[in-house]
Amino acid sequence: MRRYHEDRGLMSRRRKFYSHVMHAEVDSAGRFRKRKPLDCGRAGCKLCHGEKLYDRPSVKDLRAQEAFRFDLQLVQAQ
């Protein structure tokens, strides 16, 4: 029950996002525990996983690069 309790907030946010975008309700509570709301489920899908197939940086990578550049500017300014 510990892992379910930790993931409950994530599942709730993903379920609310899915119901807002798709205008549909989800019956199973744990459906979005290990998958994203707009993911089709196929690993080779070019629409869902374009960053893997076309060498594009993901949103997470872009944020990390921006944070690194910002920290580097702070260090150089001192």
N, C-alpha and C positions, 0 to 999 in steps of 0.2 A: 504493500500500500504506500510505501514511502515514495517510490518513483512516480506513481500515479498522482500523489499529492503535490509533488514538485512540478509536474507537467500540467497540472490542472489549469493554471492561469494561461499558459501557452495555448492549450487546446481551446479554451474559452475564447481567447482573442482570435484564433484562426477560424473558429466556428462562426463568430460574429461577422468577421470579414467576408467569409464565404456566403453567408446568408444575405449580407448587404449587397454584394456584387452580383450574385446569381439569383437573388430574390427567391431563394428556396431554403427550407429548413432541413437540418441534418438530424437524423434520429439517433445514431450511435454517438455516444459521448467520446469515445477514444479514437474516432476516425482520423483526426488530424494530429495525433500524437507523434507520428513518425513521418508525416508527409505534409507538404505545403498545400494551401487551399487551391491554388490554380495550377497545380502540377498534374499532368495527365497520367503519370505513372510509368511512362516508357523512358528508359535511360538515354536513348538515342534521339529523342524528339528535338528537332532544331528550334522549335518555338520555346519550349520550356527550359532547355539546357543549352542555349546558344553560347554561353560563356565557356562551356567545356569544349564545344565543337569548333568554334571559330577563334579561340585564343583571345577572347575579350575578357577584360577584368570584370569580376563580379562587383556588386555594390559594396560588399564587405571589403574587398581588396581596394576599391577606390577610396573608401573611408579611411582605411589603414594608411594608404599612401598620403592622403591629405593630412592626417594627424601627424605622421612622421615629418612631413615638410614643415608643418607648423611648429613642432617641437625643435626642429633643426634651426628654424629662424629665431626661436627664443634663445637657444644656446649661443648662436652666433651674435645676437644682440648684446649679450652680457659680456 
